[in-house]
Amino acid sequence: MECAASDANDLSSIHLHKRQQTKDETRSAMLDLDFLDCPICIEPFTVPIFQCDNGHLACASCCPKLSNKCPTCTLPVGHIRSRAMESVLESIFIPCPNAKLGCTTNVSYGKQSIHEKECSFSLLCSCPLQDCNYTSSYSNMYRHFISDHQNKYMLFCCDTFANVRMNISDKILIRVEYEVSLVFAVQCFKEPCGVYVTVSCIAPSFQEVGKFSYHLSYTVDGHTMTYESPKVKKVLKVSYQIPEESFMLIPHSLLRGEILDMKLCIKKLRQE
């Protein structure tokens, strides 16, 4: 009886080991996505996928290069769709290549490059402060200022006027919008004709970022200058060149020292 029980335990142990081994092999196979690449050009398959009568696969790009002849068996290839492989391909999703940067999108295998061109995390923004070399996605730039530049920005809320006081020699003032988590730069450029003032948003020109306009006013000795821009320009890196568009020019006759006291309202526009 003891021998029978021992044999039963051994068989059970072997069975569990085989089941675990099978699970590990299955898991390994699931993680190995090389089979989703064209065996000819080694690029990820995209729909449509073709096969010869023997089931050898080729992508749509390779078929004409092969004169529609299978390199493995020489049978015609490029006319019969591999529907089964296309179904497998369309059922597999993988994390965006920019997942480490914060993108949470899962993309269909073979369409990574298409998504990457549109992914807001692909385009890195540079910190607008001249003494900082930090680069990141636009969404991380907000957190960067909150954690690393506590005394070098002013918080504000869109659609409300706020006082903006800046020294012309500083050239840049950072405004951080806490509801949409975006960083805006107010810049001034002193030139012989006066001082140029412009506003930009540190972000790529993607729809998800949103659209903004701004209203800027400057008052001195009872005289008020106003400027309204229909859009806030989005930039990955601020430029220290004189702006060619979207700026207010304050003539020297209206300057009183090196300080500019202005009112600024950045408005969030409705998406069309």
C-alpha positions, 0 to 999 in steps of 0.5 A: 500500500505504501509503495502504491501511494508512493507511486501515485505521489510520483506520478502526481509530481511528474504530472504537475511538473509537465503541466508547469513546463507546458505553461512555461512553454506556452507563456514563452511562446506568447512572449515571442512575437518573432513569428509575427514578422515576415520571414523574408524582410523580418519586418512586422507583418501588416494586413494584408498577409499572403501565403502560398499553397503550402502555407508559407507566408510573405508580406504585401511588400515582399510579394512583388519583389519575389515576382510572386514566387515563394522563396521556400517552395517556388509556388505562387504567392501574393494571391491567397490571403492568410486570413488566419494569420491576419486574425492572429495579428489583429488580436495581439496588442503590445505597449507603445514603445514610449511606455517608459515615458508614460504612454499607456496606449496599447497598439496593434502589433505591426502598427507601432511605427504608425502610432509612434509618429502620432504619440505625444510621448515621442516628441521630447520637450526641453525645459525653457529655463536656460540653465536646465538641460531636462527633456521629457514629454510635455506631460512630464514637464509640468511635474518637472517644474513642480518638483525641481523649479519651485521658485521659478514659476507662477501658477495660474488658471486658464480663462482668468486675467492674472498680473504678470510682472517681469524684469526685461533682462530676465527675458522669460517668465514661466507660467504653469497651468494647474488644471490642464498641467501645461507649462507656458513661457512669457518671453520679452526681447528688448530691441531698438524699436521697443520690447517684443512680448510673446507667449508660447506653450511647451508642448507638441502640436497634438490635438490632445494638448488642446488649443489656446489663445491669449490676451495681453495688456500693458498700462503705463501713465493711464495709457493701455496697450492690448494685444489679442492672439488667436492662438498660443504657439506650441513649441518643443523648445523655446527660441530666443530669437525675435518672434515673427508673429503673435507678439505685442510690441511695446515702444521705448516711449512707453517703458518705465525702467526695466519692469513690465507690469502686464495683465495676461489671460490665456484662454482654452479654446473649444475643440472643434 
